[in-house]
Every structure is written in structure tokens, then in C-alpha cells.
Amino acid sequence: MKDYYRILGLKETATAEEIHRRWIELMQKYHPDHSPDGKYDEEMAKKINEAYEVLKHSASRMGYDLERQHQRSQKTFSAWKLIVPVSILTIILIFSVFIFRNHEALVSLNQQPELLSAKPSVPYEEPTRQVISPKEPSEAEKSVKIEREK
């Protein structure tokens, strides 16, 4: 879309009188019949007339301004359009990793040691105690014992 304000060298807030004065100045400069120093540009004169035809009437100017604003809003890249979704996804990812790690820690604390080991576990058996009974004393020991008792 052509920028008619730039062609006429005006601000967007220019009044209808300013637009008309500027059009007359530019046409005197670029129109072949009105150019005092012989400088004329037919293509530039056509652009100036086109811009003036659109901007001189308030209804056509309002339509042009709305269309221009709509195109600007489509063309402008807003960083928020990218930053907001990416930051939300990052927060969700961090939160899920945090929850997953805490869940693993809780599960590992609640599990029995045998479930954590990779080796097959063998139930713990108490070692059996063998009771050693005293030997029967030999005949010589019996006689020594009897003599001591006497």
C-alpha cells in the first residue's frame, strides 16, 4: 500500500487545508505546464494527484487510514506473541520436572530396600546356634575329679 502522507510530505494529523496547500505546491513543482524552471516529473505528478484524491475527502481518507492501520497491525511483529507462549511452556516444563523429581524421591523413600536393589534378594535367615554339649569325661578325669572332691 502506498503511503500517501509520505508522498505529500505531511503528517497523518494534517488538516484538509494543509493537504490542499501542499498539493498545490507540489503540483506547481512537478506538473509540466506549471513548472517554472522546466523540472517536471510525470510519474511524480501522477502519484501526487492519486494521494490528493484519496486524502482530500474525509470519507476516503478515513477508509485509507483504517486500511493502513489494519495492515500495520498485521505486519508488526510483537515480541509478546512469542514471549508469552514460550515462557508459559518453560514454566510448565520446570514445574513438571520439579514434580517428577519429588515424586521419584518420595517413591524411593517409601520402597523397601529389597525392591531398590538390582540383585535378587534372599530372605535373611538367622544363623542357627549350635549348642555344644560337654563331652563325657574320660575315666582318668573322673578319678581325678573324685580325688579332688575328697
C-alpha positions as CSV (number, residue, x, y, z in Angstrom):
1,M,0.0,0.0,0.0
2,K,1.3,3.4,-0.9
3,D,2.0,5.9,1.8
4,Y,0.1,9.0,0.6
5,Y,1.2,11.1,3.6
6,R,4.8,10.5,2.7
7,I,4.2,11.3,-1.0
8,L,2.7,14.6,0.0
9,G,5.3,15.2,2.8
10,L,2.7,15.6,5.5
11,K,2.0,14.2,9.0
12,E,-1.1,11.9,9.5
13,T,-2.7,14.7,11.6
14,A,-2.7,17.2,8.7
15,T,-5.9,19.1,8.1
16,A,-7.7,19.3,4.8
17,E,-6.4,22.8,4.3
18,E,-2.8,21.7,4.8
19,I,-3.3,18.8,2.4
20,H,-4.7,21.2,-0.3
21,R,-1.9,23.7,0.1
22,R,0.8,21.0,-0.1
23,W,-0.9,19.6,-3.2
24,I,-0.8,23.0,-4.9
25,E,2.9,23.4,-4.0
26,L,3.9,20.0,-5.3
27,M,1.9,20.3,-8.5
28,Q,3.5,23.6,-9.3
29,K,6.9,21.9,-8.8
30,Y,6.2,18.7,-10.8
31,H,3.4,19.5,-13.3
32,P,4.8,20.1,-16.8
33,D,2.6,23.1,-17.5
34,H,3.3,24.9,-14.2
35,S,7.0,24.1,-13.6
36,P,8.8,27.5,-13.7
37,D,12.3,26.0,-14.1
38,G,11.4,23.3,-16.5
39,K,11.7,20.5,-14.0
40,Y,8.8,18.1,-14.2
41,D,8.2,14.5,-13.5
42,E,5.1,13.0,-14.9
43,E,5.3,9.9,-12.7
44,M,5.6,12.0,-9.6
45,A,2.7,14.2,-10.7
46,K,0.5,11.1,-11.0
47,K,1.5,9.9,-7.5
48,I,0.7,13.4,-6.0
49,N,-2.7,13.5,-7.7
50,E,-3.5,10.0,-6.5
51,A,-2.6,10.9,-3.0
52,Y,-4.6,14.1,-3.1
53,E,-7.7,12.3,-4.5
54,V,-7.7,9.9,-1.5
55,L,-6.8,12.4,1.2
56,K,-8.9,15.4,0.1
57,H,-12.3,13.8,1.1
58,S,-12.8,12.9,4.7
59,A,-14.7,9.6,3.9
60,S,-12.0,8.3,1.6
61,R,-9.3,9.5,4.0
62,M,-10.9,7.7,6.9
63,G,-11.1,4.4,4.9
64,Y,-7.5,4.8,3.8
65,D,-6.4,5.4,7.4
66,L,-8.3,2.3,8.7
67,E,-6.9,0.1,5.9
68,R,-3.4,1.4,6.7
69,Q,-3.8,0.8,10.4
70,H,-5.0,-2.7,9.7
71,Q,-2.0,-3.5,7.5
72,R,0.3,-2.1,10.1
73,S,-1.2,-4.3,12.8
74,Q,-0.7,-7.4,10.6
75,K,2.8,-6.6,9.7
76,T,4.1,-5.6,13.1
77,F,5.7,-8.4,14.9
78,S,5.0,-8.2,18.6
79,A,7.6,-9.9,20.8
80,W,4.8,-10.7,23.2
81,K,3.3,-13.0,20.7
82,L,6.4,-15.1,21.0
83,I,7.5,-14.5,24.6
84,V,4.2,-15.3,26.3
85,P,3.7,-18.8,24.9
86,V,7.4,-19.7,25.3
87,S,7.5,-18.6,28.9
88,I,4.3,-20.5,29.7
89,L,5.8,-23.6,28.2
90,T,9.0,-23.1,30.1
91,I,7.2,-22.7,33.4
92,I,5.1,-25.9,32.7
93,L,8.3,-27.8,31.9
94,I,10.1,-26.6,35.0
95,F,7.1,-27.4,37.2
96,S,6.7,-30.9,35.7
97,V,10.4,-31.7,36.2
98,F,10.2,-30.5,39.7
99,I,7.1,-32.6,40.5
100,F,8.5,-35.7,38.7
101,R,11.8,-35.5,40.7
102,N,10.0,-35.0,44.0
103,H,7.7,-38.0,43.2
104,E,10.8,-40.1,42.5
105,A,12.3,-39.1,45.8
106,L,9.2,-40.0,47.7
107,V,8.8,-43.3,46.0
108,S,12.4,-44.2,46.7
109,L,12.0,-43.3,50.4
110,N,8.9,-45.5,50.7
111,Q,10.2,-48.6,49.0
112,Q,11.7,-51.5,50.8
113,P,15.5,-51.9,50.4
114,E,15.0,-55.2,48.6
115,L,12.9,-53.5,45.9
116,L,15.6,-51.0,45.2
117,S,18.5,-53.4,44.7
118,A,19.0,-54.9,41.3
119,K,20.2,-58.3,42.6
120,P,17.6,-60.8,43.6
121,S,17.1,-60.7,47.3
122,V,17.4,-63.7,49.6
123,P,15.5,-63.5,52.8
124,Y,17.7,-63.1,55.8
125,E,17.9,-66.1,57.9
126,E,19.1,-66.1,61.5
127,P,22.2,-68.3,61.8
128,T,21.4,-71.4,63.8
129,R,23.3,-71.7,67.1
130,Q,24.7,-75.0,67.8
131,V,24.6,-76.0,71.4
132,I,27.8,-77.9,72.2
133,S,27.2,-80.4,74.9
134,P,30.1,-81.1,77.2
135,K,31.9,-84.3,76.5
136,E,31.6,-87.2,78.8
137,P,34.7,-87.1,81.0
138,S,37.1,-90.0,80.5
139,E,37.8,-92.5,83.3
140,A,41.0,-90.7,84.2
141,E,39.2,-87.4,84.5
142,K,36.5,-89.0,86.7
143,S,39.1,-90.4,89.0
144,V,40.9,-87.0,89.3
145,K,37.7,-85.3,90.0
146,I,36.7,-87.8,92.7
147,E,40.0,-87.4,94.4
148,R,39.7,-83.6,94.4
149,E,36.3,-83.9,96.0
150,K,37.8,-85.9,98.8
